[in-house]
Amino acid sequence: MSRRPSAVQKNNKLTSEELAERAHLSPTACQRRLKRLRAEGVIEADVSIVSPKAVGRHVTVVVLVSLERERADIIDRFKAAIKNTREVMIGYYVTGDADFLLVVTAKDMEDYEQFTRRFFHENNDIKGFKTMVVMDRVKVGFAFPIED
């Protein structure tokens, strides 16, 4: 197992023995390397990908958000709002026509409308937002293309 955790990013439930076999190392060496990768921040989290429909989140939307002004305090305040809002699954500060790209989940369109009122309409720092409703979840994952 190298410094790049390609096997564990695809399946973090592999046992030390399974990893050792793939990496041609001992299970103990694999455990030490995983511990180091976590300590160094290479592995940021060990998570499960949950089916949104299985937990009643039937609507996923991609939202492009434009701020009223690009000042550091406004950007920082909006970043904090993103981090503290459970409906926002992913948030990116981006270049281009919008300032932020968000992936938001909701129970239904009525739930999403309530979210927009609370999160966007009541925020004077937001110039506007554009919503794109996800029709089909084609690919979901967080594995980066890593060459071993």
TIDO-635213 format. One record per residue (C-alpha): residue number from 1; residue in one letter; z, y, x. Coordinates in Angstrom, 2 decimals. Example, Ala and Ser with C-alpha at 12.3 -4.5 7.8 and 13.67 -1.06 7.14 Angstrom:
BEGIN
+-----+---------+---------+---------+---------+
! num ! residuo !       Z !       Y !       X !
+-----+---------+---------+---------+---------+
!   1 !       A !    7.80 !   -4.50 !   12.30 !
!   2 !       S !    7.14 !   -1.06 !   13.67 !
+-----+---------+---------+---------+---------+
***
This chain:
BEGIN
+-----+---------+---------+---------+---------+
! num ! residuo !       Z !       Y !       X !
+-----+---------+---------+---------+---------+
!   1 !       M !    0.00 !    0.00 !    0.00 !
!   2 !       S !   -1.12 !    3.25 !    1.60 !
!   3 !       R !    0.19 !    6.76 !    1.05 !
!   4 !       R !   -2.16 !    6.84 !   -1.96 !
!   5 !       P !   -0.77 !    4.85 !   -4.88 !
!   6 !       S !   -3.98 !    3.68 !   -6.57 !
!   7 !       A !   -2.54 !    0.37 !   -7.82 !
!   8 !       V !    0.61 !    1.86 !   -9.35 !
!   9 !       Q !   -1.18 !    4.77 !  -10.99 !
!  10 !       K !   -3.20 !    2.26 !  -12.99 !
!  11 !       N !   -0.21 !    0.03 !  -13.80 !
!  12 !       N !    3.28 !    1.10 !  -12.79 !
!  13 !       K !    4.79 !   -2.08 !  -14.21 !
!  14 !       L !    3.54 !   -4.17 !  -11.28 !
!  15 !       T !    6.38 !   -6.00 !   -9.59 !
!  16 !       S !    7.11 !   -5.52 !   -5.90 !
!  17 !       E !    5.75 !   -9.01 !   -5.33 !
!  18 !       E !    2.45 !   -8.21 !   -7.09 !
!  19 !       L !    2.10 !   -4.96 !   -5.15 !
!  20 !       A !    2.95 !   -6.72 !   -1.90 !
!  21 !       E !    0.22 !   -9.28 !   -2.50 !
!  22 !       R !   -2.38 !   -6.58 !   -3.16 !
!  23 !       A !   -1.29 !   -4.42 !   -0.21 !
!  24 !       H !   -0.69 !   -7.29 !    2.22 !
!  25 !       L !    2.89 !   -6.11 !    2.80 !
!  26 !       S !    6.34 !   -7.46 !    2.05 !
!  27 !       P !    7.95 !   -6.61 !   -1.32 !
!  28 !       T !   10.67 !   -4.68 !    0.53 !
!  29 !       A !    8.08 !   -2.57 !    2.36 !
!  30 !       C !    6.39 !   -1.80 !   -0.96 !
!  31 !       Q !    9.71 !   -0.72 !   -2.50 !
!  32 !       R !   10.39 !    1.59 !    0.46 !
!  33 !       R !    6.93 !    3.15 !    0.21 !
!  34 !       L !    7.24 !    3.69 !   -3.54 !
!  35 !       K !   10.61 !    5.35 !   -3.00 !
!  36 !       R !    9.07 !    7.61 !   -0.33 !
!  37 !       L !    6.05 !    8.46 !   -2.55 !
!  38 !       R !    8.43 !    9.52 !   -5.34 !
!  39 !       A !   10.60 !   11.55 !   -2.95 !
!  40 !       E !    7.52 !   13.31 !   -1.50 !
!  41 !       G !    6.24 !   14.17 !   -4.98 !
!  42 !       V !    3.06 !   12.08 !   -4.65 !
!  43 !       I !    4.28 !   10.10 !   -7.68 !
!  44 !       E !    5.47 !   12.79 !  -10.08 !
!  45 !       A !    6.57 !   10.56 !  -12.96 !
!  46 !       D !    6.49 !    7.04 !  -14.34 !
!  47 !       V !    5.33 !    7.30 !  -17.95 !
!  48 !       S !    3.78 !    5.30 !  -20.78 !
!  49 !       I !    0.71 !    6.43 !  -22.68 !
!  50 !       V !    1.70 !    6.33 !  -26.35 !
!  51 !       S !   -0.78 !    5.96 !  -29.19 !
!  52 !       P !   -0.62 !    9.25 !  -31.15 !
!  53 !       K !   -1.52 !    7.53 !  -34.42 !
!  54 !       A !    1.26 !    4.98 !  -33.96 !
!  55 !       V !    3.80 !    7.82 !  -33.93 !
!  56 !       G !    2.27 !    9.85 !  -36.75 !
!  57 !       R !    0.39 !   12.41 !  -34.64 !
!  58 !       H !   -3.06 !   12.01 !  -36.22 !
!  59 !       V !   -4.58 !   15.31 !  -35.09 !
!  60 !       T !   -5.36 !   16.33 !  -31.51 !
!  61 !       V !   -6.91 !   19.70 !  -30.76 !
!  62 !       V !   -8.12 !   21.45 !  -27.64 !
!  63 !       V !   -7.28 !   25.15 !  -27.73 !
!  64 !       L !   -8.69 !   27.92 !  -25.56 !
!  65 !       V !   -6.25 !   30.83 !  -25.38 !
!  66 !       S !   -6.99 !   34.38 !  -24.27 !
!  67 !       L !   -4.13 !   36.69 !  -23.39 !
!  68 !       E !   -4.07 !   40.38 !  -24.28 !
!  69 !       R !   -3.66 !   41.38 !  -20.62 !
!  70 !       E !   -3.56 !   39.44 !  -17.37 !
!  71 !       R !   -0.23 !   40.61 !  -16.02 !
!  72 !       A !    2.03 !   38.30 !  -14.06 !
!  73 !       D !    4.96 !   38.68 !  -16.48 !
!  74 !       I !    2.77 !   37.85 !  -19.50 !
!  75 !       I !    1.23 !   34.84 !  -17.75 !
!  76 !       D !    4.66 !   33.56 !  -16.65 !
!  77 !       R !    6.07 !   34.04 !  -20.16 !
!  78 !       F !    3.19 !   32.07 !  -21.69 !
!  79 !       K !    3.53 !   29.30 !  -19.09 !
!  80 !       A !    7.21 !   29.01 !  -20.02 !
!  81 !       A !    6.31 !   28.85 !  -23.72 !
!  82 !       I !    3.85 !   26.02 !  -23.02 !
!  83 !       K !    6.47 !   24.06 !  -21.07 !
!  84 !       N !    9.03 !   24.47 !  -23.86 !
!  85 !       T !    6.77 !   23.50 !  -26.77 !
!  86 !       R !    6.70 !   19.79 !  -27.60 !
!  87 !       E !    3.38 !   19.90 !  -29.49 !
!  88 !       V !    1.60 !   21.02 !  -26.31 !
!  89 !       M !    0.75 !   17.83 !  -24.46 !
!  90 !       I !   -1.23 !   19.40 !  -21.62 !
!  91 !       G !   -1.52 !   23.01 !  -20.51 !
!  92 !       Y !   -3.83 !   24.44 !  -17.87 !
!  93 !       Y !   -4.09 !   28.02 !  -16.58 !
!  94 !       V !   -7.88 !   28.33 !  -16.12 !
!  95 !       T !  -10.69 !   30.62 !  -15.05 !
!  96 !       G !  -13.62 !   31.59 !  -17.24 !
!  97 !       D !  -13.78 !   32.88 !  -20.81 !
!  98 !       A !  -10.21 !   31.83 !  -21.65 !
!  99 !       D !   -6.94 !   32.14 !  -19.77 !
! 100 !       F !   -5.41 !   28.80 !  -20.81 !
! 101 !       L !   -6.63 !   25.45 !  -22.08 !
! 102 !       L !   -4.14 !   23.47 !  -24.15 !
! 103 !       V !   -4.17 !   19.99 !  -25.64 !
! 104 !       V !   -2.03 !   20.07 !  -28.78 !
! 105 !       T !   -0.97 !   17.30 !  -31.13 !
! 106 !       A !   -0.05 !   17.57 !  -34.81 !
! 107 !       K !    0.74 !   15.32 !  -37.76 !
! 108 !       D !   -2.11 !   16.80 !  -39.81 !
! 109 !       M !   -4.06 !   20.04 !  -40.16 !
! 110 !       E !   -1.29 !   21.66 !  -42.21 !
! 111 !       D !    1.14 !   20.89 !  -39.38 !
! 112 !       Y !   -1.32 !   22.40 !  -36.88 !
! 113 !       E !   -1.66 !   25.53 !  -39.02 !
! 114 !       Q !    2.13 !   25.95 !  -38.99 !
! 115 !       F !    2.06 !   25.54 !  -35.22 !
! 116 !       T !   -0.62 !   28.25 !  -34.85 !
! 117 !       R !    1.41 !   30.67 !  -36.95 !
! 118 !       R !    4.53 !   30.08 !  -34.87 !
! 119 !       F !    2.97 !   29.74 !  -31.42 !
! 120 !       F !   -0.06 !   32.06 !  -31.52 !
! 121 !       H !    0.09 !   34.54 !  -34.42 !
! 122 !       E !    3.68 !   35.60 !  -33.75 !
! 123 !       N !    2.98 !   36.18 !  -30.04 !
! 124 !       N !    1.79 !   39.75 !  -29.33 !
! 125 !       D !    0.62 !   38.72 !  -25.84 !
! 126 !       I !   -2.20 !   36.60 !  -27.29 !
! 127 !       K !   -5.55 !   38.25 !  -27.89 !
! 128 !       G !   -7.06 !   35.19 !  -29.54 !
! 129 !       F !   -7.47 !   31.45 !  -29.52 !
! 130 !       K !  -10.26 !   29.00 !  -30.28 !
! 131 !       T !   -9.54 !   25.54 !  -31.66 !
! 132 !       M !  -11.68 !   22.45 !  -31.15 !
! 133 !       V !  -10.60 !   19.40 !  -33.16 !
! 134 !       V !  -10.86 !   16.09 !  -31.34 !
! 135 !       M !  -13.08 !   13.70 !  -33.31 !
! 136 !       D !  -12.51 !   10.58 !  -31.20 !
! 137 !       R !  -10.24 !    9.78 !  -28.28 !
! 138 !       V !  -12.79 !    8.27 !  -25.89 !
! 139 !       K !  -10.75 !    8.04 !  -22.68 !
! 140 !       V !   -7.10 !    8.73 !  -21.93 !
! 141 !       G !   -5.41 !    8.40 !  -18.61 !
! 142 !       F !   -3.91 !   10.14 !  -15.66 !
! 143 !       A !   -5.30 !    8.02 !  -12.82 !
! 144 !       F !   -6.99 !   10.06 !  -10.09 !
! 145 !       P !   -9.96 !    8.56 !   -8.25 !
! 146 !       I !   -8.33 !    7.54 !   -4.97 !
! 147 !       E !  -10.04 !    5.67 !   -2.18 !
! 148 !       D !   -7.71 !    3.23 !   -0.44 !
+-----+---------+---------+---------+---------+
***
